Amino acid sequence: MSLRRQTLCRGPYGGEGGDADGTDCSDPALFEVARYQLPPLRVCPVHLGPALLLASRVLWPPEIRLIGRL
């Protein structure tokens, strides 16, 4: 689990590559949100709610996995 704690938050929008605007959070990702035909979005607790509402292709009802601990 320590390897995943080093993963940084990609929230709230979850942009990939050059479209990574709004992904400058430096907190460790604690949750993984499943998305349709995209890699899971790893987010911190602060960006979990906004990611569910704003990120592209989030499954509904959402599938959220805990990947780390504080």
LUMKE-545165 format. One record per residue (C-alpha): residue in three letters; residue number from 1; x, y, z. Coordinates in steps of 0.001 Angstrom, whole numbers, plus 500000, padded with zeros to 6 digits. Example, Ala and Ser with C-alpha at 12.3 -4.5 7.8 and 13.67 -1.06 7.14 Angstrom:
<recs>
+------+-----+--------+--------+--------+
: type : seq :      X :      Y :      Z :
+------+-----+--------+--------+--------+
:  ALA :   1 : 512300 : 495500 : 507800 :
:  SER :   2 : 513670 : 498940 : 507140 :
+------+-----+--------+--------+--------+
</recs>
This chain:
<recs>
+------+-----+--------+--------+--------+
: type : seq :      X :      Y :      Z :
+------+-----+--------+--------+--------+
:  MET :   1 : 500000 : 500000 : 500000 :
:  SER :   2 : 502938 : 502369 : 500473 :
:  LEU :   3 : 503573 : 502421 : 496713 :
:  ARG :   4 : 500059 : 503676 : 496018 :
:  ARG :   5 : 500305 : 506360 : 498731 :
:  GLN :   6 : 502956 : 508014 : 496594 :
:  THR :   7 : 500440 : 508440 : 493765 :
:  LEU :   8 : 499403 : 512077 : 493587 :
:  CYS :   9 : 495846 : 513323 : 493270 :
:  ARG :  10 : 494584 : 513889 : 489695 :
:  GLY :  11 : 491393 : 515688 : 490685 :
:  PRO :  12 : 489002 : 517131 : 490218 :
:  TYR :  13 : 488898 : 516814 : 486412 :
:  GLY :  14 : 491231 : 513907 : 485723 :
:  GLY :  15 : 492776 : 515226 : 482536 :
:  GLU :  16 : 495295 : 513018 : 480795 :
:  GLY :  17 : 498511 : 514134 : 479103 :
:  GLY :  18 : 498250 : 517664 : 477693 :
:  ASP :  19 : 494691 : 517984 : 479018 :
:  ALA :  20 : 495819 : 517761 : 482641 :
:  ASP :  21 : 494507 : 521202 : 483624 :
:  GLY :  22 : 493303 : 521354 : 487208 :
:  THR :  23 : 495389 : 518394 : 488319 :
:  ASP :  24 : 497997 : 520257 : 490312 :
:  CYS :  25 : 497012 : 518887 : 493727 :
:  SER :  26 : 500088 : 517611 : 495547 :
:  ASP :  27 : 498185 : 515505 : 498126 :
:  PRO :  28 : 498432 : 511708 : 497995 :
:  ALA :  29 : 495569 : 509916 : 496265 :
:  LEU :  30 : 493481 : 507843 : 498694 :
:  PHE :  31 : 490586 : 506904 : 496399 :
:  GLU :  32 : 490239 : 505480 : 492911 :
:  VAL :  33 : 487124 : 506342 : 490873 :
:  ALA :  34 : 486185 : 504001 : 487991 :
:  ARG :  35 : 485578 : 505605 : 484579 :
:  TYR :  36 : 484189 : 504294 : 481303 :
:  GLN :  37 : 486980 : 503444 : 478823 :
:  LEU :  38 : 489507 : 505560 : 480751 :
:  PRO :  39 : 491986 : 504637 : 483463 :
:  PRO :  40 : 490680 : 504997 : 487021 :
:  LEU :  41 : 490951 : 508486 : 488459 :
:  ARG :  42 : 493036 : 508629 : 491648 :
:  VAL :  43 : 491993 : 511461 : 493953 :
:  CYS :  44 : 492508 : 512818 : 497461 :
:  PRO :  45 : 489576 : 513205 : 499928 :
:  VAL :  46 : 489187 : 516903 : 499048 :
:  HIS :  47 : 488715 : 516165 : 495337 :
:  LEU :  48 : 486586 : 513027 : 495636 :
:  GLY :  49 : 483247 : 514879 : 495523 :
:  PRO :  50 : 484213 : 517283 : 492717 :
:  ALA :  51 : 485678 : 514393 : 490693 :
:  LEU :  52 : 482381 : 512492 : 490888 :
:  LEU :  53 : 480564 : 515546 : 489534 :
:  LEU :  54 : 483096 : 517009 : 487076 :
:  ALA :  55 : 485473 : 514323 : 485776 :
:  SER :  56 : 484844 : 512816 : 482377 :
:  ARG :  57 : 483208 : 509400 : 481975 :
:  VAL :  58 : 482698 : 508616 : 485662 :
:  LEU :  59 : 480443 : 505579 : 486035 :
:  TRP :  60 : 477056 : 506103 : 487648 :
:  PRO :  61 : 476382 : 504868 : 490227 :
:  PRO :  62 : 480027 : 505557 : 491027 :
:  GLU :  63 : 482522 : 502825 : 491808 :
:  ILE :  64 : 484993 : 504066 : 494418 :
:  ARG :  65 : 487870 : 502068 : 495894 :
:  LEU :  66 : 490028 : 502972 : 498875 :
:  ILE :  67 : 493685 : 502717 : 497794 :
:  GLY :  68 : 495470 : 504389 : 500712 :
:  ARG :  69 : 495247 : 505635 : 504269 :
:  LEU :  70 : 496132 : 508850 : 506013 :
+------+-----+--------+--------+--------+
</recs>
